[in-house]
Amino acid sequence: MQKGTVFLEYMKNSLYIHNFTEKLQIADLEEKVLNFWDETHAFEKSVRDRPEEKPYHFYDGPPFATGLPHYGHIIASVIKDVVPRYWTMRGFRVERRWGWDCHGLPVENILEKELHLKTKKDIIAYGVDAFNEACRDTVLRYSQEWKKTIRRIGRWVDMENDYKTMDPEFMESVWWVFGELWKKGLIYKDYKAMHICPRCATPLSNFEVTQGYKDVTDTSVYPLFTLHDPTQALGDTQVYAIAWTTTPWTLPGNVLLAIADQIEYAVVESDGKRYLCAQKQVPSIFEKKEYKEVSVHSGKDLIRAKLSYEPLFPYFSLTPNAFRVVSGDFVTLEEGTGIVHIAPAFGENDYALGKQEGIPFVCHVTMDGIITDDVVDFAGLEVKPKGYPGKTDKDINDFLTQQGKVFKTEPITHSYPHCWRCDTPLLNYATQSWYVSVVKLKAQLIANNQQIRWVPSHMKDGRFGQWLEGARDWAISRSRYWGTPLPVWENQDGEYICISSIAELQKLTGKKVTDLHKHKIDSLQFTKDGKTYTRIPDVLDCWFESGSMPYGQMHYPFENKDKFLASYPAQFIAEGQDQTRGWFYTLHVLATALTHTPDPSIDVGKEVPAFLNVIVNGIVLAEDGKKMSKRLKNYPDPQEILGAYGADALRYYLLRQPVMQAESMNFSEKDVRETYNKIVNALWNSLVFYRLYAKTSDGIASNQSTHPLDRWILSRLNKLLHTVTVAMDEYRLLDASRPIEDFISDLSGWYIRRSRGRMKDTQSADWAAVSSTLQEVLGTVSVIIAPFTPFMAEVIFQNVFPEKGTSVHLELWPSIHPKRSDDSLEQKMDLSRVLVERILSARKTVSIPVRQPLASALISGTYEVLPDELLFIIMEETNVKKIIYGNKNDEELSVSLDTVLTKELREEGTLRELIRMVQAERKEKKCSRDARISLELPAEYKTLSSSLIDTLKIETLVDELTWGESFKLSIR
């Protein structure tokens, strides 16, 4: 047997549909398609059959399997399926390998909750070895659910040959990346003010901080500092400096007050006391008090006066060089009093000023957010307890108020950073960390960004470009456990050695290494030049792993060198808008660093970004505009949506939303249902019409029809192909997908609707023309829609070309035929459809149904004289006998009807109604298309002329017609 014959036999039990009379069961049909793909190895063939020398590479940001997939994951997966399918059809080999994100705080937080471990001390007590192994066992908890969902939505990706960021091969590549940056002098260790999560007891990078801001209401405090004025620059009366803070918990660590040289400060008297603050802020500070201005002083003069003050608290009162009023160039009048309280342990400006003024480092809060024993009145308190973050602020405020050291307090609603993983309020805390010198690379980062096509385009110089303009050095070390260890060993003299590979570590230690995790290698020491080296305890920021993904997934440079270089940089990536400061950013930084000349670690001939095209999607919200919440149950379960409407409907619904251009969208089940009806069901009905009425056997030559409907739909098809191709080449999925809906509407709602009458005579040339035209249109449409709605594309293809013996997704993208386009015909057809709408609207106005023929319709206004073949279509669609052109001078196009009904017209209307009744009864009795019937009609219809009765018999396949008292139909 020939291959095609074997395949056709297979199709008889699979996707080649024999019975189209049953209602479409979309979930069952899509499951058949999935099984067909599995059994024919369609995905594997789509990769294997494309030439190796024509690769198309894209990066798939790996998700965590510690949670279930949601609509945010689905929309990203749909994008990552559409684009590779398209470029596969363009002839490229597009390998798609799944990956799992395994490391970092998300996994640790889950284990801490499950094991009831509240602090890092609890983890140490539990045992780092046991904790990390528990993390390892947890990371793929929901992997099977992920595989089920990814398969169900029709995404083609290799989930069996996956990579994991916890694999030693991946981790070794991460070490190599770190080592290359180390060699380039881009890695350093420093003590800086950073945001830390007290719950996780580790620093966060600046782009992580931006992901967790929330509006909160805190108590802002105006503390009073008793000034010492040795030169009496402010007069001979006691003056109190009014500062301002939204973080009262930092006040025990105060060591300086900062003012600005250029600001004017006023001494104000109120309630018998004198106060110092910025003159411009006096009205707002004293808005509810009576006051008078005593004197005004420049900030510069106050600095010269060498003012000092009494400490608010006694805990650090012996600190050298402290408790002075000094100059701070960061002081502004945007908020506050113009006097800033300085606690060097908490804030970048504070830390720098304390260092500049020679203040010994003072820190009264531990890394986990607990006040130290030095602060005896508040020792052991959490500064930002998660359940009641303002409690300690209130305690300190009450304490100072009792001592008369608070001028006033006010509630303030402001944006405050929270940990993006565990939702704990962050602290701005001075601590040591390892950094990547991003600032050194800033110019090249900005230049490389210009090589990238961003969709939407405003991301390039907007959100991403502006982030690069303000790029700061990247803190990459974390004081945690489950992650890739920093590959740095230190000796007793503070000297470092960076290790870049497993082989290097084995050579130095003499130990066999098979696992690079912290609990496996922390005990490995080595001696060099008489000095013993021990690994520093930190692990790498998991975002460093994410940025290393292109190298880790291929175990580069230890394996796959040629393959990697042939596909670097990637042609395409896609993720949500938040990744402009996450994955997109870290990929960009590391790629720029590794290809930076004159000594590139990856030599591809020039400095390049990690990717050349990127689609940024927005956020999917619940229908009410709120964040989707499992607790609130404010969105439908994805599995229920897939079961009810199928994956194609969900895919297309998402693809045609502004979410494809980084905008938020409100998910609507009603709109998914509407998409199902307009796209999936409309395509199905078009296929049903083709299979029921059109010729499907071999032997029909290429369409040579001169009929305007055939020429029109082929022109529309060619225009659709051109529009989709151009948009897909430019990664504009929204612009590529929307025209598909318009074309399907034209196909099902106009071409097929107007072609039904042409299918009556199966021996006519018109019937053959429709058949061949529809075969070409449906076949080409199945290829065009394949990336977007892969299931229905497959069903159509297998039913239009069952003899081909292959999947539609192995087809090559169609060629555009410029000669097929007929703009003039399309414009005239558009006018024809407008006239149809106007005539039908006029019929509705005078309450005359379409089945009642009318003598004529008069067209007036600005119009184009249409050819007779199009006028015939208009007349047939509107049941009007004649189109008359009227006054062409009217400004607007209008239609008027001849509503006079002659006896002949009324009889034709009766015939139409009778045909409708018979056809409805045929459908009710489930008659086949060619079933012959016997018909009994009431005697009242005997008045119809014999020619009309003959028309009834022909239209409804009546073999025997009798007259009686009622309407009866039976199948012969």
KAWO-V936678 format. One record per backbone hydrogen bond with DSSP energy under -0.5 kcal/mol. NH is the residue of the N-H (numbers start at 1). CO is the residue of the C=O. Records with the same first field share a line. If there is no record, write none. Layout:
BEGIN
NH->CO  CO
END
This chain:
BEGIN
6->2
7->3
8->4
9->5
10->6
11->7
12->8
13->10
14->11
16->11
17->15
20->18
26->24
29->25
30->26
31->27
32->28
33->29
34->30
35->31
36->32
37->33
38->34
39->35
40->36
41->37  38
42->37
45->41
46->42
47->43
48->44
49->45
50->47
54->51
56->93
59->572
61->59
63->99
65->101  139
73->70
74->70
75->71
76->72
77->73
78->74
79->75
80->76
81->77  78
82->78
83->79
85->81
86->82
87->83
88->84
89->85
90->86
91->88
92->87
93->54
94->92
95->93
98->96  158
100->163
101->63
102->100
104->482
107->104
108->104
109->105
110->106
111->107
112->108
113->109
114->110
115->111
116->113
117->112
118->116
123->119
124->120
125->121
126->122
127->123
131->127
132->128
133->129
134->130
135->131
136->132
137->133
138->134  135
139->135
141->138
142->65
143->140
146->142
147->143
148->144
149->145
150->146
151->147
152->148
153->149
154->151
155->150
157->155
158->96
159->157
162->160
163->98
165->100
167->164
171->167
172->168
173->169
174->170
175->171
176->172
177->173
178->174
179->175
180->176
181->177
182->178
183->179
184->180
185->182
186->181
188->435
190->433
192->190  431
194->192  429
196->427
197->202
198->196  425
201->197
202->197
204->195
208->205
209->205
210->206
211->208
212->209
213->210
214->416
216->214  414
218->216  412
220->218  410
221->245
222->408
223->221
224->405
225->241
226->224
227->225  239
228->308
229->227
230->228
232->229
235->232
240->274
241->225
242->276
243->223  241
244->339
245->221
250->247
251->248
253->250
254->251
255->342
256->342
257->324
258->340
259->326
263->260
265->297
266->277
267->295
268->266  275
269->292
270->273
273->270
274->238
275->268
276->240
277->266
278->337
279->264
281->278
282->278  279
285->281
286->282
287->284
289->286
292->269
294->267
295->267
297->265
299->261  263
300->261
302->298
303->299
304->300
305->301
306->303
307->302
308->228
309->323
310->226
317->314
319->316
322->319
323->255
324->255
325->307
326->257  324
328->259
331->328
340->258
342->256
343->341
345->362
346->343
351->347
352->348
353->349
354->350
355->351
356->352
357->353
358->355
359->354
360->358
366->370
369->366
371->381
372->364
375->372
376->374
378->375
379->375
380->371
381->378
383->369
385->382
389->386
391->388
394->390
395->391
396->392
397->393
398->394
399->395
400->396
401->397
402->398
403->399
404->401
405->400
407->222
408->222
410->220
412->218
414->216  412
416->214  414
418->212
419->424
423->419
426->417
427->196
429->194  427
430->345
431->192  429
433->190
435->188
436->474
437->186
438->436
440->437
441->437  438
442->439
445->441
446->442
447->443
448->444
449->445
450->446  447
451->448
452->449
453->612
454->452
455->614
459->456
460->457
461->457
462->458
464->459
465->459
466->462
467->463
468->464
469->465
470->466
471->468
474->436
475->473
476->434  474
477->434
478->539
480->478
483->481
485->483  516
486->538
488->486
489->497
490->534
491->495
494->491
497->489
499->487
505->501
506->502
507->503
508->504
509->505
510->506
514->512
518->483
520->517
521->517  518
522->518
524->521
525->523
526->533
528->531
531->528
533->526
534->490
536->488
539->478
540->484
541->476
544->541
545->541
546->542
547->543
548->544
549->546
551->548
552->548
553->549
555->552
556->551
558->555
559->555
564->560
565->561
566->562
567->563  564
568->565
570->610
571->57
572->57
573->613
575->615
577->617
579->576
580->577
581->578
582->579
584->579
585->579
586->582
587->583
588->584
589->585
590->586
591->587
592->588
593->589
594->590
595->591
596->593
601->594
602->594
603->601
604->602
612->570
614->453
615->573
616->455  614
617->575  615
618->659
621->619  665
622->626
623->634
625->622
633->629
634->629
640->637
641->637
642->638
643->639
644->640
645->641
646->641  642
649->645
650->646
651->647
652->648
653->649
654->650
655->651
656->652
657->654
660->657
661->658
662->616  659
663->658
665->619
667->621  665
672->668
673->669
674->670
675->671
676->672
677->673
678->674
679->675
680->675
681->676
682->677
683->679
684->680
685->681
686->682
687->683
688->684
689->685
690->686
691->687
692->688
693->689
694->689  690
700->697
701->699
711->707
712->708
713->709
714->710
715->711
716->712
717->713
718->714
719->715
720->716
721->717
722->718
723->719
724->720
725->721
726->722
727->723
728->724
729->725
730->726
731->728
732->727
733->731
736->732
737->733
738->734
739->735
740->737
741->737  738
742->738
743->739
744->740
745->741
746->742
747->743
748->744
749->745
750->746
751->746
752->747
754->750
755->751
756->752  753
758->755
759->756
760->757
762->760
764->761
768->764
769->765
770->766
771->767
772->768
773->769
774->770
775->771
776->772
777->773
778->774
779->775
780->776
781->777
782->778
783->779
784->780
785->781
788->785
789->785
793->789
794->790
795->791
796->792
797->793
798->794
799->795
800->796
801->797
804->801
805->802
810->807
811->808
813->89
818->816
820->817
821->817  818
826->822
827->823
828->824
829->825
830->826
831->827
832->828
833->829
834->830
835->831
836->832
837->833
838->834
839->835
840->836
841->837
842->838
843->839
844->840
845->841
846->842
847->843  844
848->843
849->847
852->849
853->851
854->879
855->898
857->882
858->896
859->857  884
860->894
861->887
863->861
870->867
871->867
872->868
873->869
874->870
875->871
876->872
877->873
878->874
879->875
880->875
881->854
884->857  882
886->859
894->860
896->858
898->856
899->897
902->900
906->902
907->903
908->904
909->905
910->906
911->907
912->908
913->909
914->910
915->911
916->912
917->913
918->914
919->915
920->916
921->917
922->918
923->919
924->920
925->921
926->923
927->922
931->928
933->957
934->970
935->960
936->968
937->962
939->964
941->938
942->939
943->940
944->941
949->945
950->946
951->947
952->948
953->949
954->950
955->951
956->952
957->953
958->953
959->933  957
960->933
962->935
964->937
968->936  966
970->934
972->932
END
